[in-house]
């Protein structure tokens, strides 16, 4: 296997946690990472998962989903 092919496969097996949300400030970083095959992940476990009602959590999750992350980390997987 060539070094170039190895590096391509290596990048494609990575996930980068890019903060709790994809913002205009980190969007460029996400674009660069995605161009190399890296998936960008956000985490809502420490924020949205703690909202009291299911309806409020659903609205918060939808806001994050609309930002188009590749992966969402949550402690309440059945709701996200």
Phi, psi and omega in degrees: 000134179286158179298320181297316179295319178300314180295322178299314179294323179298311179301319185290349178257015182253150171233130179251125175277117187252034179091184182288345182203152172277120184243169175302329181291323181255003179301318181297320177299317178299318180298317179295314180296315180297325178298335178265000178096005181280139175270140180258129184244142170244161179236129177244005184298321184272356182238282187294327180296342182265000176293139191295313186258152179299322181294316179295319178297318180301318179295318179294316179299319181299320177303316181289320179299323179294343176279353174067048173289158178279327182221140175239123177267129182211155174269351180240070187299329183291342180264331182282000000 
